[in-house]
Amino acid sequence: MQQYRLTIPGAPRPVEPASIRDAIGQYTALPAEANTERTRATASLAERDEQFFQGLAQQQIQLNDDQVQAVRHGDGPLLTIAGAGSGKTTTLACRAAYLMQVRRVSPRQLLLVTFSRKAADEMKQRLAEIPGVPMRSAQSVEARTFHSFCLQLLRRNGVRSAVLGDDGQQRMTIKRLLRESGTSFDFEPESLLALLSSYKCRMLTANDLPEASPAEREIKRVLLRYEQWKQNGGMIDFDDLLLLTYRMLNTESDLLPALQERFRYIMVDEFQDTNTVQYEIVRQIAGASRNLMVVGDDDQTIYSFNGASSEAILSFDQVYPDAQVVALRVNYRSSAEIVGLGNAIIRGNKHRREKTLTVPSSTSSDRQDQATENSEDTTIEAVIGAEGKPMFARPATAEEEAALITASIRKLIEPGGYSYGDIAVLYRSAGSGRATIEHLLQAGIPIEEHGDLLSFYESPLIRPVMAHLKLALHHRDKQAIETMLPTLYVNRESAMRWIREKDAQQAKKWPLIHLTSFPSLQQFQKDAVLERLRLIKAAATQKPAVAIRRIRDAFFDKFAETNRGGTPHKELMKELLDELESSAGRFETVESFVAFAEDMAKRQAEAKGDIKPASNEGSDDAGRVQVMTIHRSKGLEFPAVFVIGASEGIMPHRSAIQPQQPKQTSSQDESEREKEEALEEERRLMYVAVTRARERLYVSSPAFYHGQKAELSRFLAEAGGVRQTASAGAGTSRGTRQRQR
């Protein structure tokens, strides 16, 4: 393995807590010519203000200058840029309490919109803990998710449609509609539903879907039937809640004025995650009063695939020119060195609001002070080192990386150390997390995966390839035949029915051969069946990686690109298939590889089945390593975090690096801008990943990925001072490095 040293310039400096007396001076220094009534009212406001902050201090709620400024904001628009770990929830709760106690705003006139029910409930709980806020007042504040607020509004205005909130029912319905359509395209229901959702988030409908290719026409036909099915059944989905609310606000003449009168002050949490329709809803309700406070961080905009855009938060003070802008710049979550690394990473983005996070002096230690005074010594090391110092490793491959992480986790949980639940492993995509998940499972380390219920080998893209390998071993595996049938461009249900009927009449060693007599097949399709049988038979005696490569070259790569819902994420599919090939490369026989894949699927299913609901008292969640993509980690924090796959091609992902097929309508400038935006979002992903860590951060960068040399992630290189050093001596074990002086 190679060794690197990262020098992170500009370590954060501590910030002193705000002085309450200095902060309220603006209320006590009134002009002498103020009339008596105004003086009396202002003095009363100043007294209430001082009492409010004294009450916070008595409850050990310390606010810094920036937080105080946001809390004190009265009327008009307010943009609060809340950096990672900067106490935005505390700021929001205190601002709501300040409006009620100091400015005498009724709690019923406050609307706080969040992105999760947990966040909404936490907000009410935080409110109730603030001195002088009765529980009844805290509960009277309208704190809801966007969807909950819209549903309540629709119900109160006569919409009685049932909400289709079961993802499983939606997927089953799409699957049924695909079956009834008789299509030979192998569309995944999840992909079609995600496509439809992305359109609705931009205030479009299924009617606006493209029809340029046969696949696009088929998608549009199925999704229009899905919309008709919902309408016939009197149902709406979560995206419909937003669209219907937006339309109702623009068609019901009395509704919007009533909402504007009711909700005089609106606060939106996680504003960087809002999509177009959500933003339009809150803008309309804010109306002429424009008492709209939005809280978010453009550096954490990572959900563009869900319609979120950093443009809303970047242009807020252009839409509202008189908006006050407050930046919460003190990170209360992480060590100074981790904060410094995050700063160094994200400053590489050009399209962002300039800000540098610091750490509070109250959490500074001698070690942190030294890092602040001498930023040249802020390094990423490759050993289990001092708490607070980011660690770095440059393993040879993803398998070696996984082994190193497994050993490091075991060391962390030694007696007196961390529990498994204190630790998180974050990765860019399913492919880059495969090796680590498998090593943890094989080592018996308990994990909780924050994803779907499928193992890597059972994912929709990988399953057909594995079906070919299974047929090479078990010729009459009907489930495997059914799984691979769409790759022959035949309708799965009708073709499988034919095979079963014919095999019942005359059983064959290879039941797939019955398809050559299927009446609806043309001769070239029958020839393809015979060619596929030859490919499957040959796989039985080949090494699994060779068999997979031949399957891909023969048909599967082309099939995946053109027949999986018209997805634009071609590179993501290629990554998963390359990962499958890399995994198979460890095995000598197809039989051993298939057995391993089945064992991994079983272990993952068992791990998921053992997990108790998080709400249960006495849950064993603290005893499991949290394993998830970076996207799923946003909003979470952990004492110890492993960020894996910090290499070019993984993070940033190669889909953001390699030139994409340009749109026919795109100019060169537009194409360059799209590429820059993709890279900036990848950099934000890295930033989000490292800022999840409170005490310990481990970053690893495989030198080879899928058999190809992989350079250190440019985001780490840009963070400062990367230089390659001499290789470790023969006595140094693989996966560890000594700090370079």
N, C-alpha and C positions, 0 to 999 in steps of 0.2 A: 504493500500500500504506500501511496505517496503522502507526504506531510505538508500541511499548509499552516500558515499563521495569519490570522485576520487581526488587523489593527483597526479599531473602531474610533474614528475621530469624533470629537465633540461630545464627550460623555455628559449626561445631564447634570445640572446643578440644582441643589436643593432650593425649595421655595418656602419662605416663612409663612405661617398661617396669617390670615388677614387680621388686622386690628379692627375690632368692632367699633371702637370710639372714633377712629379716623374715618372708617367707612361711612358712619352716619352723620359726619360733619355737615354734609350738604343739606341736611334737614334742619339743623340748628342755626345756621347762618342765613337768616331771612333778611331780605331788604327792608330798611326802616319804613319805606313808604307803603308797605303792604297794609291793606285795610284790616280792621280788627277781626272781622269774621274769618278772613283767609288766614290770618295769623293764628287764630284759635284752632282752626281746622288743621293747619300744618303742624302746629305744636302737638296736637293730639296724635297726628300721624307719626311724628318723630318719637313720641313717648311709646306708642305701640311698637314701633320699629325696634327701639332699644330693648323693650321687654321681650320681643320675639327672639332676638339674637342672644339675650341673656339666658332665656329658657333653653335655647339650643346648647349653649355652653355648659349649662348645668347638667344636661343629658349627654355630655361628651360628644356632641355633634359639632365638629370643627369644620368650618368652611374657609376655603382660601379666597383671595381677592376676586378671582374670576367667577367662582361659584356665587359669591355674595352679589356680584354685579348682575348675574343672571337671575338670582332669586328676587332681587329688588325691582327688576324690570316691571313696569306697569303696563300702560296701554301701547298698542302698536306692535308691529312685527318684530320678532326676535329670533335670530339664528344663533344657536349654541353649538359650536363645534366641540364635540366631546371625544377627546382622544382616548385611546385604549386604557381601560382601568382608571379613568379620571373621575369617577364618582357621579356619573350622570343620573343614576336613579335617586341618589341622595339629593342632587340638585333639583330634579323634577318634583320630588316630594316636598322639599322645603319651599319651592316656589309656589306650589299649590297651597301649602299651609300659610305662606306669607300673604297671598291674595285673600284668603279667608280671614285671617286674624288681623292683619295690618290694614289692608285695603277694604275690608268688610264686604268681600264678594261672597255671595251665596254659594255653597258647595254645589248646588244644583245647576249653577251656571258654568261649571267647569267641565270640560270634555278632554279626557286624556286618552289618546289612541295608541295602542301598542301592537306588536306583532305576535304575541303569544298570551294565552290566558294566564300562564304562570307570571308573566311580567305585570299583567293588569292586577292580579291578586296581590303580588308583592308591593305594588305601588300603594294600594289601599292599606296594606299592613304597615308600610313605612309611614304613611300619613298618620295612622292612628298612634304611632309611637312618638310623634312630635308633640312636645309639651303644648297644652292648650287646645289640641284638636280632639274633640270627643269622637268616640267610635261611630256614632250616628252620622256625624259630619263626614268622616272619612268614607263611610259606605255610601253617602249621598253623591259623592263625586262620580261622574260617569266615566269610569275607567274600563275600557273595553278594547278588544281587538277590532280591526277594521271589519271583519266578517260578522262578528257578534253585533257590532253597532248597526251595520246595514240590515242584518236580519231583524233586529228589534224594530228598526224604522219601517221596514216592509210590512211586518206583522201589524204594526199599529195603523198602517194605512191600507189594510184590507188584503194583502197578499197572503194567501193560505197555502201556496204550493209547498209540498214536502221537500225538505232539503236532502239531496243525495250526498251524504257525507261519508259513505262507505266506499273507500278506494277499491276494495275487492269487488263490490257490486258493479262499479263503473268498468273495471277491467273485464269482468265476465260479460257485461253487456256488449262492449266493443268486440270481444272475442266472438260472441254469438253473431253479431252483425257481420263480422268478417267471414264467418263460416257460411252464413246465409247468402253472402254476396258471391260465393263461389270463386273468390279471387285466388290466383296462384302466387300473389305476392306474400312474403312472410313478414307481415307487419306485426310489431309488438304493441299491444294495447297501451302500455305505459307511454311509448313514444308518441302515439297519436293523441292521447289525452294531454300530454305536455305541449304538443304543438298547438292544440286548440286553446289551451290555457294562455300560451304566450300571445296569441292573437287577442283574446278577450282583455288581457291586461293592457293592451294598447287601444282599447275601445273599438275593436273590430270583432267580427263574428265569423262563423264557418263559411258564410257566403263570400267572404273576402279571401279565402284560401286560393292559392294558385292552381292552374290547370295546364301547365306547360308540357307535362310529360304524362305517360300512362299511369305511372305510380302516383303522381300528384292528383290526377283525376280520380283515381280509385280512393285515395285518402279523403278527398273532399266529399265523394259520394257516401262513404261510410260515416264520416262525421256529421254530415247533414242528416243522415238517417238516425244517428245518435241524438241529435238535437230534436228531431221529430218524435223519437221515442220518449224523451223526457217530457215534451209538451203534451203528448197523448196521455202520459201517466200523471200529469200535474206535478212534475218535479223540476227542481232547479239545483244546480251545483254551486260550489263556493264562488266560482268566478261569476256566475249569474247574479249572485247577491250584490256584487260591486256594480255590475253593468245596470241592473234594474234600479238600484239606488240612484246612480248617476242620471238615468233617464227620468226617473220620477222627480228628481230635483229640478229638472228642466221642463217638465210638463205640468206638474201640479202647482198651480199658481200660488196657493196659500202655504205650501209645505216649507219652502226655503225661507221665507220671512219668519215663519214660526220657529224654525231651528236657529236662525240667526238671533232672534230675540231670546231664546232659551239659553243657548251656549254663547256667553259673552267672551269667554276665554278658552282657546283651544291649544292643546299641547300635543305634539306628535313625537313619539319616541322612535328611535332607529329610522330616522327620516331618509337616510341614504338607501334604505331598502324599499321605499315606496315605488310603485309603478305608476303609470300615467293616470289610470282611472282613480286610484287612491288619492293621488295628489289633487286631482280636479275636485274630488268630493270635499276634501277639507278646505280647499281654497274657496269654494262656493259657500260653505257654511261660515267661514270666517267673514265673508262679505265685506261690507263697507267699514265695519269697526276694525277689521284687519288685526285683531288681537290674536295673532297666530305665532306660537312659539314652536319651532322645530328643533329637535335635538338629534344629532347624528355625527358621523365621521366619514368624510369623503374618502379617507384612506382605508376604510373598511367596506367599500362597495364591491362586493364579490358575487352578486347574484344577477348579473346581466341576463343570464339565461331565463330568469323569471321576470324579466321586464324592468328590473331596477336599473337606475342610471345615476351616476355621480353628478350628472348635469343639473339635476334638480337642486342639490345642495350647493353646487358651485355657483349657480345663477340666482339663488334666492334673493340676494340683496340687489340684483338687477330687476327682478320682478317686483320687489318691494324696495325701492331706492332709499326709503327712510328707515330701513331695518337696522336695529342695533345688532352688532355681531360680537359675540363673546366666545373666546376659545378657552376650553378647560384643558390646561396643559400639564397638570400634575398627575402623574401615574401613581396610584396608591397600591397597585397590584404587584409589580415586579421589582426585582433588584435594579440598581442603577446600571449595571452592566447589560442586563437584558433590555432595559429601556434604551440604552445607548445603541445597541445593535439594531433595535427596531427603527430608531431615528435614522441610522445610517442606511438602512435598507430602503425605507420609503422616500427618502429625499431624492432618490433617483427618478421619481415620477415628476414629469413637468406639469401635467394637467391636475393640479391639486392646490389646496390652500396651504400656504407656507405656515408651518408650526413645528416646534420642537418640544417634545415632552420632557419633563423633568421629574425628579422624585422629591417627596417632602423631606424636610430636614429631620422630622421626627422619626423617620425610618432609616436615616443614614447611620452607617456604622463606620469604624475606622477603615475597613476594607473598601467601603463605597466611597468614602472621602478620598482615599488614595486613588481610586479609579477616576474620580472627578478631577483631581488635581493633575493627574498624569494619564491623559487619555491614550497615550501611546502604549500603555500597558494593559489596555482593555482588549483581551484576546479571546479567541475561541480555542480551547484546548481539546485534546483527544483522550483525556483520561477522566476518571471519576475524581473530580477535584473539589475545590472549596465551594460552599453554597453561594449561589448568586452568580458565579462565573460561567458563561456559556461554554459548552464543550463541543469540540468538533472532531469528526472522524472521517477518514477517506478509505473506506473498505474497497476491496477489489470488485466485488459483485453485490447484487441484491441479496444473495444467499449469505454471503459473509456479513453483510450489514445486519441481516436478521439475526444471525448467531451472536453478533456483538451486542445488539439491543437486548436479546434474551439474557445474556450474561450480565449486562449492566443493570437490568431490572432486578435480577436476583440479588445483586450486590446492594442495591438501594433498599431492599426490604429485609436486610439482615437485622437481627434483634436491635431494637432501639432506633431503627430507621423509619422508612416510609411504609405505609400499607399499600397493597395493590391498587386500591381505589384512589390513591393520591396521584397515580401515574396515568398519563395519556400518551398514545402513539398516534401521530397525525401524518396523513399521507395525501398526495395530490389527487390520485384517482385509484379506482379499484385495482388496476394492474400493478401500480407501484406499491400497493399494500399487501399483495398476495403472499410474498415470501415471509414477511414478518408475522403475519397472522398464522401461517402454517407452523413456523418455528415455535411460536408461543403455545399453540395448541399441542404440539408434540412434546414440549417441555412440561406440560401439565400446569402452565400458568393460567389462572382463571381470567377470562376476558369477557368484556361486554362490547359487542359490535353495535355501533349506531348506524345501521343501514338496513337493507331489505333482508329477508329471511333466506336468501339464496347464497350458497357458497360460490366461489369463483368458477368452479367447474360446472355449476348448474345455472350460470347466468345465461340469458337468452342468446347471446352471440356465441358462446362457447359450447352450449349444449348440442347443437347439430354436429360439430366436429367430433365431440366425444361419442356421439351416437355411431358415427362411422367406425371408430375404434372398437366400440363394444360389439358391433356387428361382425367385425373381423374375428372376434373371439367366440361370440355366441350368435350363430347365423340366424336363429329363429327368434331373436329378441324382438317381439312385436312393438314394444315401447320404443326401442331404438329406431325401428323402421319408421314408425309414425313421426318421430322427431326429425328425421332427416328428409322426409318426403318433400317438404317445400323447396329444398335445394334442387329438386328435379323439375321445378316449375309446374307442379300439379297441385290440385286442391287436396289438402290433407285428408279431409273426412271421406270424400267420395273414393279416393284412391285406396285408403286404408280399408274401407268397406269391401271393395273389390278383392283386395288381397286376402282378407279373412274368408270371404265366401269361396274363393277358388282354392285356398289352402284347406278348407274344410272338405272340399270335394276330392282334392288330391294333394296331400302334404308334400312339400318340397324341402330339400336340405337348405335351400336359400329362398325363403318365401318371397323375397323381393322380385324374383324372376317372373312372378305372376303379373307384374305390372306391364310386361311386354305384350300382354293380350288385352290390356285395358282399352276399350273401344274409343275413348276420347283422345287417346294419344296419337300423334302423328308419327311417321316413321323415324324422323330425326330424334324424337323424344324417346322412342323405344331403343334406338341405338345408344342414346345417352344412358339409359338404364343398364344396358350390357356393359358399357364402358365403366360405369360406376361400380358394378359388381367386380370387375377386374381390379379396380383400384382398391376396393375393400379387401378382396382376397389377398392381394399383395401386401397389405398393411400387416397381416398376421405375422409375417416373418421379418419385418423391418424394425429398426429402432423407432420408438414412438416419435421422436423429433423429426426423423426422416419422413415417417408416414404423414405427420401433420403438414410438413412443408409441401409434400406432393399433393395432398388434398387442397391446400390453399392455392398452389400454383395451377392445379387442374381446373378449379371452378369456384372455390369458396370465397376467395378475396373479391372476385368480381360480383358474385352473388351478394355478399355482405354490403358492398358499396351501392348496389343498384336496387336492392329489394328489401331494405329494412326501414321503411317509412320515409324514404327520401331524406334521411338525416344528413345535415351538413357536417357532422362530426366524424369525418372519414378517418382522421388521425387517431381519434379515441378508439375506434374499432380496430385499427391496425395495431395500436398499442396492446390491446387485450389479446389479440391473436399472437403477437410477438411474445407476450408474456406466457401464453400457453405453450408455445414452442420452447421457450427457455426453461419452463418447469419440466417439460417432458425430456429435455436434454440430460437430466440427472439419472435417467432410467435406461436400462438396456433392452427391456422388452415392453411391448404394448400391454401385456398382461400385468406386469408389475406397476406400470403407470396408471392403468385404469383402476387397479386395486387401491393405489395410493389416493387417487382422486375421490373414490367412493368413501374411503376412510376419512378424508378431510371433510367431506360433505356431512358425514355422520357426526363427526366431532363438533362441527359448527352448529349443527341442528341441536345437539345435546347441550352445548353451551348456551344457546339462546333459550332453549326450553327450561333451563334451570333458573333463569332470571326471574325474580319476583318484581311486581310492580313497584316503582320508585316511591309510591305514596304509602306503602305498607310500613308500619313501624317495625323496626328490627330488620329491615331489608339488608341483604348481604351485599349491596352495591359497593360498599367500601372495600370489599374484598376482591374486586375485579379491576383489571387494567382496562381503561377506556380506550377503545380502538375506533377511529373514525376518520373520514375525510376532513380536510381543512374546512370545507364549506359547512359541514355539520358542527364544527367546533366553535363557530362564531358565537359570541355571547357567553362562552364558558371559560373557566379558568381552572388550573390545576397546579399543585405544588411542583410537580416534575413533569416535563413534556419532552418527548422525543419527536423531532421533525425529521422524517426520513425522505430519501430521494431528492436531496438538494443538488441535483445535477442538471446540466443542460439537456433538454429533451424530456425531462420529467417536470422540472420546475425552474424555468418556464417550460410548459408543455410544448412538444414539437408542433402542435397545431397552431401555436402562437408564433413559432419561429420560422417554420418553413412556409414558403410562398403558397398561398391558397389559390384555387381557381378563381380568377377575377370575374366579378359580375360584368355582364355585357354592357350594363349601363354605368359602370363605375369608371371614373377617370383615374389616372395614375395617382393624383393627389388624394383622392378618396380611398384608394387601395392602401396607400401609405398610412393614411390616418387610421384606417381600420386595423392595420397591423400594429401601429403604435398603441392604440386603445387596448388591443388584446394583450400586448406585453405589459402595459400598465396594470391591467387587472391581475395578471399573473404575479406581478410584484406586490400588489396588495394582498394576494393570497399568502405569499411568504411573510409579509408583515403581520397579518392576522395570526399566522401559525406561531411565530416566535413570541408574540405578545400574549399568548394564552398561558405562558409559564410564569409562576410566581417566584419560585426559589431556584429551580434547576432547569436548565435548558440544554438539550443535546441535539446537535444537528449533524446529520451524516450525508455523505455525498459519494455514491458508488462511482468508481473510476470506469467501470464498464457496465453498460445496460443493453440487454438483449444482444450480447456479443459484440457490441460496438463501443469504441472509446467514448466516454462521456466526460466532458470538461466540468469543472466546478461551476455551479450555478452562477450566472452573471450577476445575480442580485447580491450574493455574498462577495463576489469579486469587487463589485462596485462599492460595497460597504467600506472597503478601504484596505490597502496594504497587503494584498495577498501575494505571497511569494512561495515558490516551491523550494523545499529544502532537501537535503540529502536523504536517501532512503534509510529506513531503520536498519540497524545491524542485525546479523543473523540471530542474535540472542533475544531480539525483541519479538514478542508474540504478535501474530497477525491480529489486527483489529484494535491495537493500542498504540499510543505514541507518547513520547516524553515531550514535555514543553520545551520549545526552542527558545533559548536565551540569546 
